[in-house]
Amino acid sequence: MAQNITQSLRLIDTHTHFDVPEYDEARVQCARRASEQGVLHLVLIGYLARYFGRMVQTHEFVNALEAAPKSHLAFGLHPLYIHEHHENDLLILSDFLNNHHSIAIAEIGLDTYHKSLQSADIYAKQQRFFVEQIKLAKQYHKPILLHIRKSHADVLKILAEQNYRADNQGGIAHSFSGGEQEALAFVKRGFKLGITGQITNPNAKKLRRAAMAVFAKYGADAFVIETDCPDMMPLPCQHLGSFNEPANLPHVLDTLALLFSMDKQSLAEKLWQNSCQALQTKW
């Protein structure tokens, strides 16, 4: 019976790094396991311009497989790697947006978690790249998928200055890590909150409080789920290997269904609708 329930679920992994070398020897098996677990779509997320070509190759490879999720591209320049980004990378990004179907621009935003990212010049560079990518999102009519650590207020400020509202153009606050009020502020701007396997850890109390505060006001409409693989391994899977994979996405669904006291099938369908809305697509 449990197997039939799994097979009847329709899931979208809204945030993966399925192109990274960790999967080179097991990508086919991982893709098929994901399909068996009901993952019908996955989004390949960009972080460095020099890997955009690898993303395209992986995207084409996955889409040529039988019994595998449908792959989608989302090119972007990640704030964590701001030291490695050059001005020309914005031109490369624009070129890839022109020549390939990118479902979103991702992942973009601000990150001051590490000390190396906290200097004034580095943070100013992050902000400049963030603004330029929001402008590209507007130019190409793409949603944005946000990476935010220790900088939620500044991200909200820039979104307001750029007049970007996700209820108009789509968007996800990926792997949300802020507090309750910050979570509510992003949802108010139309963003869905991306929930990863971190939610499966009972010690993730800040994340669970933020999720429940949003659920109390907006219901399940405000959420999407993601693996962020190969990172963010769900707690029930940590004995299975060294890196996360899209097949583990149902564990995120299971935990949210328990926290929200919702039927798993109903929640899965709602998350599917939310993902389509956030990504401005109809699947």
Secondary structure, 3 states (H helix, E strand, C coil): CHHHHHHHCCEEEEEECCCCHHHCCCHHHHHHHHHHCCEEEEEEECCCHHHHHHHHHHHHHHHCCCCCCEEEEEECCCHHHHHHCCHHHHHHHHHHHHHCCEEEEEEEEEECCCHHHCCHHHHHHHHHHHHHHHHHHHHHCCCEEEEEECCHHHHHHHHHHCCCCHHHHCEEECCCCCCHHHHHHHHHCCCEEEECHHHHCCCCHHHHHHHHHHHHHHHHHHEEECCCECCCCCHHHCCCCCCCCHHHHHHHHHHHHHHHCCCHHHHHHHHHHHHHHHCCCCC
